[in-house]
Amino acid sequence: MIKVSVMYPNGKDVQFDTDYYKNSHLPMISKSLGKDLKGLEFEVGIAGRQPDELAPYVAIAHLLFDDVASFKSSFAPHAATFAADVKNYSNVDGELQISELITLS
């Protein structure tokens, strides 16, 4: 199992429309990726390490897939559409990381 994390860096001039992302962008992604998408989580950053510090990321989405091949084959046909929608919810691009999930007992 792999996790694809899309992390949106935070900063003083960052704009991020949480409602649009949650109610429009993520449902579009879920529908487009279909059965290859095994799970989806959304986090909204609320704080950093220090009390008055911004969270490093304003938002993070985690998408679960069986493997990298299923991610690439389901995501690639829609990548341009997903990227074009960013302007509707943020003024920053997300950073993408693919991780292997390791289960600990």
N, C-alpha and C positions, 0 to 999 in steps of 0.2 A: 504494500500500500504506500502511496506517496501523497504528500500534501503540497499543493501549490499555494503559496502565500503571496498576496498582492498587498503591499504595505505602502501607504500614502504618507510621506514625510510631513511632519508638522512644522509650523513656524508662525511668526507673527502676522504674515500676510496671506497665510493659507486659508482658502475658502473650501468648504466641503459641505454639500447638502446631504445630510444623513438620510432624510426622508426619501429623497429621490433615489439615492443609492439602494436603500433597503426595499423600496416599493416598486422601482422601475428597472434599475440596472441589474441587480442580482436576479430578479425573476427572468429577465431577458437571457441572462447567461445560463441559468438553470434550464430553461426551455431549450435553448440552442444546443447545449451539451448533451442533453437527453440522458439515456441510461448509463453512459460512461461516467457521469458525475455521481459519485457514491455518497457525498456529503458536502454540506456547505455551512460555514459559520461566518459571522460578522462581528467584529469587535470595534468599539468606539473608544479611542484613547481619552482618558480623563485626567491623568497626572503622570509626572515623571518621578524620578528618584527623590527629589527634594520637594518639600510641601508646596511651593508656589511655582514649580517647574512644569512647563508644558510636557505632555506625553511626547515621546520621540516620534510617534506616528499618530496622525489624526484618526486614521481608520485602518483596519486590516481585514481582509477577506481570506478565508482558508477554504480551498476546494480539494476534495479527496477523490483520488482515482486509483484504480488497481495498479497502474504502472505508467511510466513516462510515455510509452507508445500510445496508450489510450488517451492520455491528456493531449498529446500533440495531434493525433488524428481527429479528435473532436473539437479542439480549440482552433486549429489553424484555419479552417474554412470561415470562421467568424471573427478572427482577430481584428480585421479592419473595422468591422461594425462595432465591436467592443471599444476599440480605441477612439473611434469617432464620437462615441457617447460620453467620453470623459468630460468634455466641455459643458455638459449639462449638469454636472455635479461637483466639479472641482477645477481649480486652477493649477494643480500639480499632477504629474503623472505618477502612477504607482510603480514601486520597485517590485520585481517578481523574483521569488525564490522557490525552487523545487527541492523538497526534502524527502528523505526516506523516513518513514515512521518505524520506530523500533519499540516494540512492546516490552515493558519491564514487568516482571512478576511481582 
